[in-house]
Amino acid sequence: MKYFNPMLLAGLLLFFVCQKGYAEQFALLPDIHFQDIYAQPEALNHHPHIDKLVRSMHAQLTSTRLFNEPYFALLAALDEIAQQQIKWVILPGDFSDDGQPVHIQKLASLFAEYEKKYQMRFFLAPGNHDPVRPSEQSHGKNDFLQNNGAEFALYSSQHKRCLSNSNENKLTLCDDAIKALGYAGIHQALKNFGFTPRQTDLFFQTPFQPIDYKKYSYQQGLQAAALNNRTYPVCDEQGHCKHINDLSYVIEPVEGFWLLSIDANVYVPQDLSGEHQQFSGSSNTGYNHLAKHKPFLIPWITHVVKQAKLNDKKLLTFSHFPLGDFYDQAAEYVQKIGGKSHFNHARFPSEQTLSLFAQTGLQLHIAGHMHINDASIYKSGDNTLINIQAPSIAAYMPAYKVLTWQDDAHLAMQTHVLKNVDDFDKLFPMYQREWRYRQQHKHVMWDKDVLTAQSYLQLSQWHIRELVRLRYIPRNWGEQEQALLQPKAVSLWMFAQTQTQTNVIDTTKPLKRWQQLYLFDLLVDYYKLASADSLALKYDIDDEKIRIYRQLANQLEPLNSRNDFAGKIVNILHAILKYSSQTDAGDVLIDLQQGTIRPVE
């Protein structure tokens, strides 16, 4: 795979900046999952063994994201963005890790601090973690970390764990700073960051109050932004109905640019008959459900696209959920590995959904949610929809993107990997105490070598390795298969020799690399490529590994159709090869007129 020549890309960006009519650059930061580790809810004040609001390392290594270190990663990313003099920062959802007041308030203060110091503006789209439900909910977690290495639980006062005085055999505290805010609370705390216009903005509109661009006034924008003017009805199967909020908006913060933020959350009502209405979460819904449950957004998006063209505006659209193929055309292999119930199949936009949104005229969409670095191109008739999956700084591989406009149809996109982050290891002494505590009490152990990480990038590499071992293997594989997939259990050499009578090993090459690679390594590389795309090839997975995987896939091709363990392994090999050869999602040039994405060779 070929990558950008960094000097050439820098020259291109400088050329863009110097051209007459050049407008702006936009930093893309989805899925920061911000948690204020220094927060001090009142419930913590009386406990001498708790001085930070930190989740345990075990909780992190069994989750799809890091909880604690992204605090430092966000500061590092914002500092880098400020150094590049980028003024516009877009956060396509999951800017919090469940919309708790204690974290939302700190996030709002951070945004305000960077706005004041660097004249930045922040624009948000809500994700399934912000809010977790349309209205305020009791909430909490049972895996916060005490200084001695033991975990403690922290819940809001109305949580069943607090109302029943259940202590879960561990210290349990109650504080409403950890409840989950609904739309009202999040809108109130973060309304200044896109959800409400400022007097300097040139245009603002929501799906519920269309405004003539030529006649726009700030007062009209304020009225449209009011939360009580941004509702739509939903009904459960028994016919009980309720109005809930949608925070979609289009805004023109600087002459010539419209930012379209789509609230793609879909909360399907389960029971609206009682005082406490029940909704499903939005995690596995996305655009397939949006087309069904929020159909009012489709004609509005079509209208915004048309108006942007009529008024000669560059349109940048973002939301939390994918609007493109994030499997790099490897879906057929992925489904054979884990079936439709695993590997995010529910989040994959259908052909019908993609066609519907391509017909709105959208050309470029920025998404998050999947914590992956990816790009896809969907064509339907004369319409082309480019979807960019921006990576998360809270997962492997931690990075953010920068979009630079050249003209109406041409953009450059850079991906900035957060290799080094100040204080990324500041909490390691706490984790060391946790590891000793877990060892003493015979709890499930994570690999202590995680704490040998010398950089934030290395920490993310350890995270995905342990995530595969502690979560993905136990959840997605049978008991006998799990034994074969443990580290150092079965080498590729051994697997190859047991599956065919043919010598699949290239004897012209040294055998050592084959003998040092295990099925566990293969699975980790699969997840690395699925998460980071070309970045994994650039920083982690060398060409020799890919050559070995290709040779093994070719030789074992007859096993591809089998529904046993060997068949799954062969499909993993094919998926890896697809991921390593599809559209580059790192540093690229985007041509909206031609509908292409290409690296600079």
Buried (B, 14 or more C-beta within 10 A) or exposed (E): BEBBBEEEBEEBBEEBEEEEEBBBBBBBBBBBBBBBBEBBBEBBEEEEEBEBBBBBBBBBBBBBBBBBBBBBBBBBBBBBBBEBEBBBBBBBBBBBBBBBBBBBBBBBEBBBEBBEEBEBBBBBBBBBBBBBBBBBBBBBBBBBBBBEBBBBBBBBBBBEBBEEEEEEEEBBBBBBBBBBBBBBBBBEBBBBBBBBBBEEBBBBBBBBBEBEBEEBEBEBBBEBBBBEEBBBEBEBEEEBEBEBBBBBBBBBBBEBBBBBBBBBBBBBBEEBEEEEBBBBBBBBBBBBBBBEBBEEBBEBBBBBBEBBEEEEBBBBBBBBBBBBBBBBBBBEBBBBBBEEEBBBBBBBBEEEBBBBBBBBBBBBBBBBBBBBBBBBBBEBEEBBBBBBBBBBBBBBBBBBBBBBBBBBBBBBBBBBBBBEBEEBBBBBEBBBBBBEBBEEEEEEEBBBEBBEBEBBBBBBBBBBBBBBBBBBBEEBBEEEBBEBBEEEEBBBBBBBBEBEEEEBBEEEEEEEBBEEBBBBBBBBBBBBBBBBBBBBBBBBBEEEBBEBBBBBBEBBEEBBEBEEBBBBBBBBBBBBBBBBBBBBBBBBBBBBEEBBBEBBE
